[in-house]
Amino acid sequence: MEDTYIIDLFWSRDETAIQLVDKKYNSTCYSIAWKNLRLRSKSEGCVC
C-alpha cells in the first residue's frame, strides 16, 4: 500500500487511515520503542 494513499485518507478524515498506518508500521514502531525502552509494557504503550 502506498503512503500517498494513506495520506490522502488522512486529508479526507477517513478513519481507515489510522488502521492502515497501524497495519503497515506497527512492527517498526514497536521495534524502535523496544530498542529504547527494553520493557514490553512500555514499548506496547508507546505504539498503542
mmJSON file of the N, C-alpha and C atoms, coordinates in Angstrom:
{"data_MODEL":{"atom_site":{
"group_PDB":["ATOM","ATOM","ATOM","ATOM","ATOM","ATOM","ATOM","ATOM","ATOM","ATOM","ATOM","ATOM","ATOM","ATOM","ATOM","ATOM","ATOM","ATOM","ATOM","ATOM","ATOM","ATOM","ATOM","ATOM","ATOM","ATOM","ATOM","ATOM","ATOM","ATOM","ATOM","ATOM","ATOM","ATOM","ATOM","ATOM","ATOM","ATOM","ATOM","ATOM","ATOM","ATOM","ATOM","ATOM","ATOM","ATOM","ATOM","ATOM","ATOM","ATOM","ATOM","ATOM","ATOM","ATOM","ATOM","ATOM","ATOM","ATOM","ATOM","ATOM","ATOM","ATOM","ATOM","ATOM","ATOM","ATOM","ATOM","ATOM","ATOM","ATOM","ATOM","ATOM","ATOM","ATOM","ATOM","ATOM","ATOM","ATOM","ATOM","ATOM","ATOM","ATOM","ATOM","ATOM","ATOM","ATOM","ATOM","ATOM","ATOM","ATOM","ATOM","ATOM","ATOM","ATOM","ATOM","ATOM","ATOM","ATOM","ATOM","ATOM","ATOM","ATOM","ATOM","ATOM","ATOM","ATOM","ATOM","ATOM","ATOM","ATOM","ATOM","ATOM","ATOM","ATOM","ATOM","ATOM","ATOM","ATOM","ATOM","ATOM","ATOM","ATOM","ATOM","ATOM","ATOM","ATOM","ATOM","ATOM","ATOM","ATOM","ATOM","ATOM","ATOM","ATOM","ATOM","ATOM","ATOM","ATOM","ATOM","ATOM","ATOM","ATOM","ATOM","ATOM"],
"id":[1,2,3,4,5,6,7,8,9,10,11,12,13,14,15,16,17,18,19,20,21,22,23,24,25,26,27,28,29,30,31,32,33,34,35,36,37,38,39,40,41,42,43,44,45,46,47,48,49,50,51,52,53,54,55,56,57,58,59,60,61,62,63,64,65,66,67,68,69,70,71,72,73,74,75,76,77,78,79,80,81,82,83,84,85,86,87,88,89,90,91,92,93,94,95,96,97,98,99,100,101,102,103,104,105,106,107,108,109,110,111,112,113,114,115,116,117,118,119,120,121,122,123,124,125,126,127,128,129,130,131,132,133,134,135,136,137,138,139,140,141,142,143,144],
"type_symbol":["N","C","C","N","C","C","N","C","C","N","C","C","N","C","C","N","C","C","N","C","C","N","C","C","N","C","C","N","C","C","N","C","C","N","C","C","N","C","C","N","C","C","N","C","C","N","C","C","N","C","C","N","C","C","N","C","C","N","C","C","N","C","C","N","C","C","N","C","C","N","C","C","N","C","C","N","C","C","N","C","C","N","C","C","N","C","C","N","C","C","N","C","C","N","C","C","N","C","C","N","C","C","N","C","C","N","C","C","N","C","C","N","C","C","N","C","C","N","C","C","N","C","C","N","C","C","N","C","C","N","C","C","N","C","C","N","C","C","N","C","C","N","C","C"],
"label_atom_id":["N","CA","C","N","CA","C","N","CA","C","N","CA","C","N","CA","C","N","CA","C","N","CA","C","N","CA","C","N","CA","C","N","CA","C","N","CA","C","N","CA","C","N","CA","C","N","CA","C","N","CA","C","N","CA","C","N","CA","C","N","CA","C","N","CA","C","N","CA","C","N","CA","C","N","CA","C","N","CA","C","N","CA","C","N","CA","C","N","CA","C","N","CA","C","N","CA","C","N","CA","C","N","CA","C","N","CA","C","N","CA","C","N","CA","C","N","CA","C","N","CA","C","N","CA","C","N","CA","C","N","CA","C","N","CA","C","N","CA","C","N","CA","C","N","CA","C","N","CA","C","N","CA","C","N","CA","C","N","CA","C","N","CA","C","N","CA","C"],
"label_alt_id":[null,null,null,null,null,null,null,null,null,null,null,null,null,null,null,null,null,null,null,null,null,null,null,null,null,null,null,null,null,null,null,null,null,null,null,null,null,null,null,null,null,null,null,null,null,null,null,null,null,null,null,null,null,null,null,null,null,null,null,null,null,null,null,null,null,null,null,null,null,null,null,null,null,null,null,null,null,null,null,null,null,null,null,null,null,null,null,null,null,null,null,null,null,null,null,null,null,null,null,null,null,null,null,null,null,null,null,null,null,null,null,null,null,null,null,null,null,null,null,null,null,null,null,null,null,null,null,null,null,null,null,null,null,null,null,null,null,null,null,null,null,null,null,null],
"label_comp_id":["MET","MET","MET","GLU","GLU","GLU","ASP","ASP","ASP","THR","THR","THR","TYR","TYR","TYR","ILE","ILE","ILE","ILE","ILE","ILE","ASP","ASP","ASP","LEU","LEU","LEU","PHE","PHE","PHE","TRP","TRP","TRP","SER","SER","SER","ARG","ARG","ARG","ASP","ASP","ASP","GLU","GLU","GLU","THR","THR","THR","ALA","ALA","ALA","ILE","ILE","ILE","GLN","GLN","GLN","LEU","LEU","LEU","VAL","VAL","VAL","ASP","ASP","ASP","LYS","LYS","LYS","LYS","LYS","LYS","TYR","TYR","TYR","ASN","ASN","ASN","SER","SER","SER","THR","THR","THR","CYS","CYS","CYS","TYR","TYR","TYR","SER","SER","SER","ILE","ILE","ILE","ALA","ALA","ALA","TRP","TRP","TRP","LYS","LYS","LYS","ASN","ASN","ASN","LEU","LEU","LEU","ARG","ARG","ARG","LEU","LEU","LEU","ARG","ARG","ARG","SER","SER","SER","LYS","LYS","LYS","SER","SER","SER","GLU","GLU","GLU","GLY","GLY","GLY","CYS","CYS","CYS","VAL","VAL","VAL","CYS","CYS","CYS"],
"label_asym_id":["A","A","A","A","A","A","A","A","A","A","A","A","A","A","A","A","A","A","A","A","A","A","A","A","A","A","A","A","A","A","A","A","A","A","A","A","A","A","A","A","A","A","A","A","A","A","A","A","A","A","A","A","A","A","A","A","A","A","A","A","A","A","A","A","A","A","A","A","A","A","A","A","A","A","A","A","A","A","A","A","A","A","A","A","A","A","A","A","A","A","A","A","A","A","A","A","A","A","A","A","A","A","A","A","A","A","A","A","A","A","A","A","A","A","A","A","A","A","A","A","A","A","A","A","A","A","A","A","A","A","A","A","A","A","A","A","A","A","A","A","A","A","A","A"],
"label_entity_id":["1","1","1","1","1","1","1","1","1","1","1","1","1","1","1","1","1","1","1","1","1","1","1","1","1","1","1","1","1","1","1","1","1","1","1","1","1","1","1","1","1","1","1","1","1","1","1","1","1","1","1","1","1","1","1","1","1","1","1","1","1","1","1","1","1","1","1","1","1","1","1","1","1","1","1","1","1","1","1","1","1","1","1","1","1","1","1","1","1","1","1","1","1","1","1","1","1","1","1","1","1","1","1","1","1","1","1","1","1","1","1","1","1","1","1","1","1","1","1","1","1","1","1","1","1","1","1","1","1","1","1","1","1","1","1","1","1","1","1","1","1","1","1","1"],
"label_seq_id":[1,1,1,2,2,2,3,3,3,4,4,4,5,5,5,6,6,6,7,7,7,8,8,8,9,9,9,10,10,10,11,11,11,12,12,12,13,13,13,14,14,14,15,15,15,16,16,16,17,17,17,18,18,18,19,19,19,20,20,20,21,21,21,22,22,22,23,23,23,24,24,24,25,25,25,26,26,26,27,27,27,28,28,28,29,29,29,30,30,30,31,31,31,32,32,32,33,33,33,34,34,34,35,35,35,36,36,36,37,37,37,38,38,38,39,39,39,40,40,40,41,41,41,42,42,42,43,43,43,44,44,44,45,45,45,46,46,46,47,47,47,48,48,48],
"pdbx_PDB_ins_code":[null,null,null,null,null,null,null,null,null,null,null,null,null,null,null,null,null,null,null,null,null,null,null,null,null,null,null,null,null,null,null,null,null,null,null,null,null,null,null,null,null,null,null,null,null,null,null,null,null,null,null,null,null,null,null,null,null,null,null,null,null,null,null,null,null,null,null,null,null,null,null,null,null,null,null,null,null,null,null,null,null,null,null,null,null,null,null,null,null,null,null,null,null,null,null,null,null,null,null,null,null,null,null,null,null,null,null,null,null,null,null,null,null,null,null,null,null,null,null,null,null,null,null,null,null,null,null,null,null,null,null,null,null,null,null,null,null,null,null,null,null,null,null,null],
"Cartn_x":[0.838,0.0,0.89,0.549,1.332,1.02,2.054,1.876,1.03,1.139,0.355,-1.142,-1.53,-2.937,-3.371,-2.529,-2.846,-2.933,-2.026,-2.044,-3.328,-3.739,-4.996,-6.178,-6.152,-7.218,-7.222,-6.024,-5.943,-6.517,-6.142,-6.634,-8.148,-8.705,-10.165,-10.839,-10.032,-10.519,-11.184,-10.658,-11.153,-10.425,-11.17,-10.563,-9.855,-10.095,-9.405,-7.904,-7.507,-6.083,-5.342,-5.949,-5.307,-5.067,-6.05,-5.916,-4.817,-4.737,-3.723,-2.314,-2.171,-0.87,-0.462,-1.409,-1.125,-0.697,-1.398,-1.077,0.301,0.61,1.863,3.084,2.933,4.096,4.162,3.198,3.177,4.458,4.911,6.112,7.354,7.439,8.576,8.577,7.425,7.323,7.624,7.109,7.375,8.869,9.506,10.936,11.748,11.401,12.098,11.87,10.637,10.333,11.085,11.12,11.802,13.298,13.915,15.347,15.68,14.736,14.973,14.546,13.483,12.914,13.25,13.368,13.66,12.633,11.426,10.346,9.115,8.59,7.473,6.266,5.867,4.664,4.798,5.964,6.163,6.274,6.908,7.016,5.651,4.819,3.457,2.658,2.864,2.169,2.522,3.753,4.178,3.534,3.348,2.821,1.297,0.655,-0.826,-1.387],
"Cartn_y":[-1.171,0.0,1.244,2.144,3.368,4.36,5.012,6.017,7.188,7.525,8.649,8.373,7.113,6.736,6.948,6.53,6.698,8.182,8.973,10.423,11.037,10.613,11.112,10.769,9.576,9.197,10.086,10.415,11.333,12.696,13.205,14.515,14.524,13.392,13.329,12.914,12.828,12.495,11.128,10.205,8.83,8.05,7.498,6.799,5.509,5.044,3.865,4.109,5.353,5.702,5.25,5.401,5.007,3.512,2.749,1.29,0.863,1.533,1.186,1.525,2.651,3.016,1.998,1.617,0.617,-0.701,-1.122,-2.386,-2.336,-1.212,-1.099,-0.839,-0.034,0.427,-0.038,-0.838,-1.253,-1.947,-2.91,-3.658,-2.769,-1.851,-0.934,-0.018,0.524,1.405,0.656,-0.578,-1.371,-1.663,-1.979,-2.279,-1.08,0.09,1.305,1.549,1.396,1.592,0.573,-0.681,-1.737,-1.434,-0.987,-0.701,0.414,1.311,2.418,2.119,1.359,1.172,-0.171,-1.207,-2.567,-3.092,-2.566,-3.066,-3.266,-4.491,-4.812,-3.904,-3.743,-2.967,-1.507,-0.932,0.462,0.578,-0.403,-0.395,-0.509,-1.412,-1.545,-0.273,0.352,1.592,2.722,2.754,3.776,3.581,2.341,2.027,2.13,1.789,1.774,3.124],
"Cartn_z":[0.0,0.0,0.0,-0.831,-0.973,0.148,0.632,1.674,1.184,-0.083,-0.607,-0.491,-0.664,-0.498,0.949,1.881,3.3,3.658,3.138,3.397,2.856,1.674,1.113,2.014,2.598,3.522,4.757,5.259,6.401,6.037,4.879,4.462,4.296,3.923,3.775,5.08,6.159,7.504,7.572,6.794,6.796,7.886,8.834,9.96,9.552,8.354,7.842,7.781,7.62,7.543,8.791,9.94,11.19,11.218,10.788,10.746,9.774,8.642,7.648,8.134,8.811,9.379,10.435,11.273,12.303,11.668,10.658,9.983,9.325,8.716,7.952,8.835,9.893,10.643,12.089,12.542,13.935,14.359,13.596,13.995,13.992,13.068,13.019,14.241,14.567,15.737,17.023,17.132,18.326,18.449,17.342,17.35,17.831,17.372,17.8,19.295,19.737,21.156,22.011,21.562,22.322,22.446,21.371,21.404,22.391,22.62,23.54,24.968,25.143,26.474,27.118,26.324,26.805,27.811,27.769,28.607,27.711,27.731,26.841,27.075,28.316,28.612,28.153,28.378,27.965,26.448,25.821,24.356,23.719,24.249,23.717,23.958,25.095,25.391,24.439,24.008,23.05,21.689,21.321,19.998,19.968,21.059,21.076,21.123],
"occupancy":[1.0,1.0,1.0,1.0,1.0,1.0,1.0,1.0,1.0,1.0,1.0,1.0,1.0,1.0,1.0,1.0,1.0,1.0,1.0,1.0,1.0,1.0,1.0,1.0,1.0,1.0,1.0,1.0,1.0,1.0,1.0,1.0,1.0,1.0,1.0,1.0,1.0,1.0,1.0,1.0,1.0,1.0,1.0,1.0,1.0,1.0,1.0,1.0,1.0,1.0,1.0,1.0,1.0,1.0,1.0,1.0,1.0,1.0,1.0,1.0,1.0,1.0,1.0,1.0,1.0,1.0,1.0,1.0,1.0,1.0,1.0,1.0,1.0,1.0,1.0,1.0,1.0,1.0,1.0,1.0,1.0,1.0,1.0,1.0,1.0,1.0,1.0,1.0,1.0,1.0,1.0,1.0,1.0,1.0,1.0,1.0,1.0,1.0,1.0,1.0,1.0,1.0,1.0,1.0,1.0,1.0,1.0,1.0,1.0,1.0,1.0,1.0,1.0,1.0,1.0,1.0,1.0,1.0,1.0,1.0,1.0,1.0,1.0,1.0,1.0,1.0,1.0,1.0,1.0,1.0,1.0,1.0,1.0,1.0,1.0,1.0,1.0,1.0,1.0,1.0,1.0,1.0,1.0,1.0],
"B_iso_or_equiv":[0.0,0.0,0.0,0.0,0.0,0.0,0.0,0.0,0.0,0.0,0.0,0.0,0.0,0.0,0.0,0.0,0.0,0.0,0.0,0.0,0.0,0.0,0.0,0.0,0.0,0.0,0.0,0.0,0.0,0.0,0.0,0.0,0.0,0.0,0.0,0.0,0.0,0.0,0.0,0.0,0.0,0.0,0.0,0.0,0.0,0.0,0.0,0.0,0.0,0.0,0.0,0.0,0.0,0.0,0.0,0.0,0.0,0.0,0.0,0.0,0.0,0.0,0.0,0.0,0.0,0.0,0.0,0.0,0.0,0.0,0.0,0.0,0.0,0.0,0.0,0.0,0.0,0.0,0.0,0.0,0.0,0.0,0.0,0.0,0.0,0.0,0.0,0.0,0.0,0.0,0.0,0.0,0.0,0.0,0.0,0.0,0.0,0.0,0.0,0.0,0.0,0.0,0.0,0.0,0.0,0.0,0.0,0.0,0.0,0.0,0.0,0.0,0.0,0.0,0.0,0.0,0.0,0.0,0.0,0.0,0.0,0.0,0.0,0.0,0.0,0.0,0.0,0.0,0.0,0.0,0.0,0.0,0.0,0.0,0.0,0.0,0.0,0.0,0.0,0.0,0.0,0.0,0.0,0.0],
"pdbx_formal_charge":[null,null,null,null,null,null,null,null,null,null,null,null,null,null,null,null,null,null,null,null,null,null,null,null,null,null,null,null,null,null,null,null,null,null,null,null,null,null,null,null,null,null,null,null,null,null,null,null,null,null,null,null,null,null,null,null,null,null,null,null,null,null,null,null,null,null,null,null,null,null,null,null,null,null,null,null,null,null,null,null,null,null,null,null,null,null,null,null,null,null,null,null,null,null,null,null,null,null,null,null,null,null,null,null,null,null,null,null,null,null,null,null,null,null,null,null,null,null,null,null,null,null,null,null,null,null,null,null,null,null,null,null,null,null,null,null,null,null,null,null,null,null,null,null],
"auth_seq_id":[1,1,1,2,2,2,3,3,3,4,4,4,5,5,5,6,6,6,7,7,7,8,8,8,9,9,9,10,10,10,11,11,11,12,12,12,13,13,13,14,14,14,15,15,15,16,16,16,17,17,17,18,18,18,19,19,19,20,20,20,21,21,21,22,22,22,23,23,23,24,24,24,25,25,25,26,26,26,27,27,27,28,28,28,29,29,29,30,30,30,31,31,31,32,32,32,33,33,33,34,34,34,35,35,35,36,36,36,37,37,37,38,38,38,39,39,39,40,40,40,41,41,41,42,42,42,43,43,43,44,44,44,45,45,45,46,46,46,47,47,47,48,48,48],
"auth_comp_id":["MET","MET","MET","GLU","GLU","GLU","ASP","ASP","ASP","THR","THR","THR","TYR","TYR","TYR","ILE","ILE","ILE","ILE","ILE","ILE","ASP","ASP","ASP","LEU","LEU","LEU","PHE","PHE","PHE","TRP","TRP","TRP","SER","SER","SER","ARG","ARG","ARG","ASP","ASP","ASP","GLU","GLU","GLU","THR","THR","THR","ALA","ALA","ALA","ILE","ILE","ILE","GLN","GLN","GLN","LEU","LEU","LEU","VAL","VAL","VAL","ASP","ASP","ASP","LYS","LYS","LYS","LYS","LYS","LYS","TYR","TYR","TYR","ASN","ASN","ASN","SER","SER","SER","THR","THR","THR","CYS","CYS","CYS","TYR","TYR","TYR","SER","SER","SER","ILE","ILE","ILE","ALA","ALA","ALA","TRP","TRP","TRP","LYS","LYS","LYS","ASN","ASN","ASN","LEU","LEU","LEU","ARG","ARG","ARG","LEU","LEU","LEU","ARG","ARG","ARG","SER","SER","SER","LYS","LYS","LYS","SER","SER","SER","GLU","GLU","GLU","GLY","GLY","GLY","CYS","CYS","CYS","VAL","VAL","VAL","CYS","CYS","CYS"],
"auth_asym_id":["A","A","A","A","A","A","A","A","A","A","A","A","A","A","A","A","A","A","A","A","A","A","A","A","A","A","A","A","A","A","A","A","A","A","A","A","A","A","A","A","A","A","A","A","A","A","A","A","A","A","A","A","A","A","A","A","A","A","A","A","A","A","A","A","A","A","A","A","A","A","A","A","A","A","A","A","A","A","A","A","A","A","A","A","A","A","A","A","A","A","A","A","A","A","A","A","A","A","A","A","A","A","A","A","A","A","A","A","A","A","A","A","A","A","A","A","A","A","A","A","A","A","A","A","A","A","A","A","A","A","A","A","A","A","A","A","A","A","A","A","A","A","A","A"],
"auth_atom_id":["N","CA","C","N","CA","C","N","CA","C","N","CA","C","N","CA","C","N","CA","C","N","CA","C","N","CA","C","N","CA","C","N","CA","C","N","CA","C","N","CA","C","N","CA","C","N","CA","C","N","CA","C","N","CA","C","N","CA","C","N","CA","C","N","CA","C","N","CA","C","N","CA","C","N","CA","C","N","CA","C","N","CA","C","N","CA","C","N","CA","C","N","CA","C","N","CA","C","N","CA","C","N","CA","C","N","CA","C","N","CA","C","N","CA","C","N","CA","C","N","CA","C","N","CA","C","N","CA","C","N","CA","C","N","CA","C","N","CA","C","N","CA","C","N","CA","C","N","CA","C","N","CA","C","N","CA","C","N","CA","C","N","CA","C","N","CA","C"],
"pdbx_PDB_model_num":[1,1,1,1,1,1,1,1,1,1,1,1,1,1,1,1,1,1,1,1,1,1,1,1,1,1,1,1,1,1,1,1,1,1,1,1,1,1,1,1,1,1,1,1,1,1,1,1,1,1,1,1,1,1,1,1,1,1,1,1,1,1,1,1,1,1,1,1,1,1,1,1,1,1,1,1,1,1,1,1,1,1,1,1,1,1,1,1,1,1,1,1,1,1,1,1,1,1,1,1,1,1,1,1,1,1,1,1,1,1,1,1,1,1,1,1,1,1,1,1,1,1,1,1,1,1,1,1,1,1,1,1,1,1,1,1,1,1,1,1,1,1,1,1]
}}}
